[in-house]
Amino acid sequence: MINECYYDDYDKKENLRFDSKAVHGALGCDPMTGAVSFPIFQTATFRHRKFGVSTGYNYSRLLNPTRQELERTIAILEGGLAGFAFSSGQAANMCVFALLKKGDHVLLSDDIYGGTFRICDEIFTPFGIEFTYVDMSDLDVVKAAMKPNTAMFFVETPTNPMMHVADIKALADMAHANGAIMVVDNTFLTPYYQRPIELGADLVVHSGTKYLCGHNDVVCGLVVCTTEEQREHFEHEMKSRGNGLASFDSWLVIRGIKTLPLRMQKHTSNAYEVANWLRKHPKVKKVYYVGFEDHPGYEITKKQTTGFGGMISFELDSEETAMNLLSNVKMILFAESLGGTETLVTYPLTQTHESTPPDVREKLGINERFIRISIGIEDPQDIIEDLAQALG
Ligand SMILES: Cc1ncc(COP(=O)(O)O)c(C=O)c1O
């Protein structure tokens, strides 16, 4: 019964545009009652009417209808085969790297999220998997770093926090020519602005904690895959590791996704104003923002995305100015994370990139003067006035 309704509704929605798909999800309504808000199936287990008769749901660690609605929704939005909702972005990444086997080599962006470094260096390296961190925005550097056993490219674009932009299609082609798969962490731009699978990526991963949830109230990870083999891998991972997202959290992310297009537009227009203001401030030495026409990745950004997003990084004139900013913001919150309705300032050196090796941080420019800001959806003038008073 449930499955019949599912396929019925899915067919009707296939031709919708992105904004409508975000609102209406996969099933959208509850097939049994017609409830417009998809129910939170707060249950650990599911009754079988008799032996051999099942609704298809057995136990929530394996499959839960609310989580499944979120998983199907993100698969639709990214244009993939199947989605998986994990208890964090880290949990999602753990299952992505579990695709590898001993002797494999992986190429990753050099200023990747610090937690991803930790997974690779501290968890998977001891199992005989080799990781090389390079500037994925430089195709010659990538080519030179490839090895016969390179099995995966893992790319953030734009990167966190240096905003390097990688050419997804060119990298996917290079990876495939070597028999490797291409994974894109699409946290910063979301499928609203960037759809890596359409550009050739094999897997997309998200910290759903960020823009997809959008309200700084859930920690969540999402994966979208493109092959049956990968689908089986992620089903097996979730079943075995028991790291699926809880139903209430899944419901919050489903709700967040309904307003994703509206929020992304506001994050982007706010960020554009703030980035331009920051650039003129005498205490700001350099602003990293992909929406600047003189950003080295501007042309690729225009080619492969439909928007710039809400993330900005900047370098101040001194550590003292950085400390003043973090201590004196009023409306803006000094907190780790990004992508929510509230504007957050983060200090990558001791927060998000604390696990990045010091020499790599130094080379990238993640120093004591470096700040990352996730622009929220408040009035942009309030964000600017708060920054102005905190910078002094
Ligand atoms: C780009 C990126 N990927 C992955 C993660 C990890 O996600 P989570 O914090 O949801 O575990 C983060 C966290 O900040 C991130 O910024």
The ligand as an ORCA input file, in Angstrom:
! r2SCAN-3c Opt
* xyz 0 1
  C      32.655     20.980      4.536
  C      32.351     20.103      5.720
  N      32.253     18.774      5.556
  C      31.988     17.955      6.593
  C      31.812     18.439      7.875
  C      31.515     17.501      9.011
  O      30.138     17.560      9.291
  P      29.464     17.406     10.743
  O      29.974     18.503     11.604
  O      27.993     17.471     10.448
  O      29.852     16.081     11.273
  C      31.895     19.817      8.085
  C      31.722     20.375      9.435
  O      31.939     21.532      9.691
  C      32.176     20.674      6.983
  O      32.281     22.001      7.141
*
